[in-house]
Amino acid sequence: HVWEKDLETGVEQQLSQGGGAAWGPAWAPDGKMVAFTRLLREDLAEVVMLNRETKRERVLGQVVRTGQPFPFGATVAWTEDGRKLLTIGQKGADAELWAFPVDGGERQLAGVLPQRIGRGLSLSPDGK
C-alpha cells in the first residue's frame, strides 16, 4: 500500500486501497495526485493514479516484463506538466519506456533501450 506521513505531527494515513503490492510512488507536480505501480503478478504490473483528497484510484494501464520479472515492483515518473506518467517494462533483453496519458487514452511506447535496466526512473529537469 501507499502511505502518507505528516512529518510535523507524525500522523500516518493509508492512501491506496487495492490488493497487490504498491511500488515506486511519485507525487504529481501539483501535489493533488500520487501515482504508483501495483504488482499483479511476477511479470505484470498496473499503473495507478490516486486522488489524494478522495482516495479514488484510477488504473491507467498495464506494463509487462518478460525475461525479467518485477522482483520489487517498478517506479513511475510524472512529466513536468503533469500530463503523462512514465514507467519501464521489459521485453526480453530490451527495456521499454512507456508513457501513460493521465487524462485517458492509450499508452505510448516512448523508447526502447537495448539492455536490461533497473527499476529506477527519473526525468531530467528539462523534461528530456
Secondary structure, DSSP 8 states (H G I E B T S, - for coil): --EEE-TTT--EEE---SSSEEEEEEE-TTSSEEEEEEEEETTEEEEEEEETTT--EEEEEEEEEESS--SS---EEE-TTSSEEEEEEEETTEEEEEEEETTSS--EEEEEESS---S-----TT--
